Structures are given as structure tokens and as C-alpha cells.
Amino acid sequence: MKTERLVILVTPEQKRALAHRAKALDLSVAELVRRSAEGFRPGADEQVLSSLADELQRSVKESRAALRAALAETQATLAQLGKGRKERRAA
């Protein structure tokens, strides 16, 4: 089979989306693009898994943000407690 190289330009977001979808379907990005060009339609299982993977990715982002906020609040509380201890020791 003769092949040819195809170079396409995509945004960073599109590249991440292609990589994410390919990984969810256990395909290379190149294979995903080839199948898409041939009218590839994922079956019900693949669609469900892809939707679940998308939701998981969103949940992970939200969880990371919540953990960062909790860490910042904890650090602020520890700083206040440390300041109070120093003031009590100085008194």
C-alpha cells in the first residue's frame, strides 16, 4: 500500500482533543484521523467511554482546583496559628 504524508495545522486545544479521543479509543492520533476521514463512527461502547473520559477529565480539573484552594486556606490558617503562638510567647 502506497502512503503519503499529510501535515495539518490544528490549535493546541484541537491537538489535545485529538490525543484525548485517540487515547480513549486506544488508537494512535494518525489512525483516528484516518478512520475519521473514512467516515469512522464509534459504536455505542466507544461513545459511552469517550463521554465518561471527558467527564472524568472535567472532574479532575475541578478537584485539582478545589485541592489548591483548600491548600491555600490551610496554609493561611497555619500562618495565623504560628503568628498567634509567637505573640503568646512574646507576651
N, C-alpha and C positions, 0 to 999 in steps of 0.2 A: 504494500500500500504506500503510495507516494504521499508525503505530507509537506505542508508548507507552514511557515511561521507566520503568526498573526500577532501584531502588537496593538493593544488597545489602551487608551487612556481612560482612567477612572479616578474618581475622587478618593481620598483616603477612607471616607465613610463607606463608599461602594466597595472598595477593596476589602475592608473589614467584614462587610456584609457577605461578600462572596466567600471569603475564607471561613466565616462562621457557618454559612449554609453548607459549604462543601464538607466541613468537618462533621456537621450534624448528620449528613448523608453518607459519611465515610467515603468521600470521593476527593480526588485532587481538584484544585480550582480549575485546572485545564479540562478535566473530564466533566466537571459541572458545566462549564461554558460550552463544551462540545455537545453534551446532551441537551442543554437548553436550546442551542442553535438547531437541533434536530426535532424540537418540539417536545422535549422531555417534560413529562408531567408526573410528579411524585405521587405515589399511591397514598392511600389514607394513612397508613402507618407512618410514612415519612413526613406527612404533613403534620400529624399529631406530634411526632418527636421534634420537628422543627419548631412548632409553636411552643412546646414545653421548653426547648432550649432557649428560645427568645425570652420567655417569661423568667426562666432561671437567670439569664444574664441581667435582666432588669432588676430582679430581686437582689442579686449580688451587689449591683451598683448601689441600690438603696441601703442595703445592710452595711456596706463599707462606709457610706456617708453617715449613717446612724452611729456606727462604731467610732468614727473620727470625732463626731460631736460629743459622744459620751466620754471619750478620752480627754478631750479638751476641758470638759466640765470637771472631770476627776482631777486633772492637773491643777485647775484653778482652785478647787476645794482643798487639795493638799497644800498648795501655796498659802492659802488663807490660814489653814491649821498651823503650818510651820511659822507663819508670822505671829499668830497668837501665842504659840509656845515661847518664841523669842521674847515677846513683850512681857509674858508672865515671868520668865526667868530674869529679865532685866529689872522687874519691879521688886 
